[in-house]
Amino acid sequence: MAKRVLMKGNEAIAEGAIRAGCDAYFGYPITPQTELLEYMSRRMPELGRVFLQAESEIAAINMVYGASATGKRAMTSSSSPGVSLKQEGLSYLAGAELPAVLVNVMRGGPGLGSIAPAQGDYFQMVKGGGHGDYHLIVLAPASVQEAMDLTALAFELAEKYRNPAAVLADGVIAQMMEPVELKEYPRTEYEKPYALTGANGRPKRKISSANLVPESLELQVRHLQAKYDDVRRQEQRSFGAFLADALVVLVAYGTVGRVALTTARLARAEGLRVGLLRPISLFPFPTDALDALCGQAQAFLAAEMSTGQMVEDVRLVVNGRAPVYFHGRQGGMVPSPQELLARVREIYPR
């Protein structure tokens, strides 16, 4: 039986990365993810792996670029404004088709905002964030165990698709403590024909996202889009509860997904046919699971700690087949189960 220990979300993410074979971590402290960096500063040297506190977030993401280019599993982490500084490097990684893992522990914004939990970085992470036509693979945990497991999965998906992958958490997930099972994660050994390992005995390799010939760059962008279409087909992930007969479906991810599960249970106790669809992959969005509910559900309620970002993807999928309502909190405020239940009662079909 696997060992179970009590861990913070930040620690679980770090341990998940270590167990997934992370070779190098480059980061810079920012609340509420600093414990992740601190954990890596202790454990990575113990294992003979690379830990480096960079002089800035910009330096950290470019160090990730360099380490990934050598074929190593590389990772960085930050929180909202720090991730904004990494966006150029993320676009470079995607353009060069280099695998890497980014952890974003979201906090209140815009600007410096607060250190309280929020979900206002959905657009930034799911829609690209940096410049150009690219996507990150984005996974959103709703528990400390998922934080560990999805971090390990992020490394696998990053290498499988040669694309940066992100774990999108928030201050609640990062700071809360729960028992976690310490697992051994299987690792697939992918071919790395791009890796800069020394050209002795083989042709030189060059890694760059620069492409100054319009016709050639267009082909590269189309190649990336075909890859993202493949990700959409194969990597949709979600959790569902009480969906078999649900007339109202709550759609929420991360911390709000936990809250919404309690709301669904409270609603069921009142005889209200309410279910939950919790996206685990945000890119790709679980369109198939949501689409399958559109012939049955009479209303959808998207709940977020933002002014409304994920709700746009919900509306795109539902496409007018049922009303899509929104309930949001901002500034680090977390909605309560009773708060969401009151909103459910308002929209419940009569």
C-alpha positions, 0 to 999 in steps of 0.5 A: 500500500502506498504511503499516505502523508499530510501535505500542503498543496504547494508541497504536493505539487513539488513532490509530484514534479520530483516523482515525475522525474523533474530534472531542473527547477527554476523559480522566483518567490511570490505568494501564495506559491513560495512554499513550492519553491522552498520545498524544491530548494531542499529536495532537488539538491538532495536528489542531485538535481538542479535547483536555482532561484533566478534573479527574476521571473523572466530569467526563470522561464528562459532558464527553463527554455535552455534546460528543456532544449537539452532534453531535460524535464524542466519546471517553473512556478509562480503566481499571477503577476509573476506568470505575466512576466513569463508569457513571452518565454512561454510563447517561445517554448510553444513556438520551438515545440519544447516541453516544460511545466509551469505552475500558476497559483492564482491570486487576486488581481488585476495588478498586484491585487492580493494574495487571496485565491482567485481564478482571474487567470483563466484567459491568460492560461487557457487562451494563450496569454503570450503573443501568437497562435499557441496554446498551453495544455492546462490542468486544474486540480481541485484537491491536494491529491489532484495537485500532485497527480496532475503535476506528474501528468503535466510532464507526460503531456508536455513531452508527448505533445512537445508543448508547455503544460500548465497546472492552474491552481489557486491560493486555497489549493496551494495552502490547504493541507490534506492527506495524499498518497505518495505514488510512483508515476509511470514515465514514457520515454519519448524520442527527443530528436530536438535535444541539444546533447552535443553534435559529435558524430551527428549533424548539428541541431538548432532550436529557435522559434524565429521564422522570418519566411511568411510561407514557412511560418504559416506552415509551422503555425498550421502544424501547431494547430493540427497538434492542438486539434489532436490534444482536443481529441485525446486529452479532455478530462472532467469529473461529474457528479449527479449528472444522470438526471440533472436539470441544472448543471453546475460547471466549476473548476478548482476550488469552486468545483469543490464548493459546487459539489457540496451545493449539488449535494445540498440541492439533492437533499431538497429534491432539486435535480442538480449535477456538477461537471468539473473541468479538469483539463481547461485546455482542452476544455471538456466539450464532449462531456458538456455537449452530451448534457445539452439534450437533458439539462434545462439550465447551466450555472457557471461559477468562478472566482472571477468576473466571468471567463470560463463561462465563455467556453461553456456558452460556446459549447451550449450554443443556445441550446439552454440558458447559461447563467453565471455566478462570480466572486472576485478579490479573493472571495470564495463563494459558499455552497449556500450562496450557489444554492440560492442561485440554483433556486433562482434559475431552477426550471418550474 
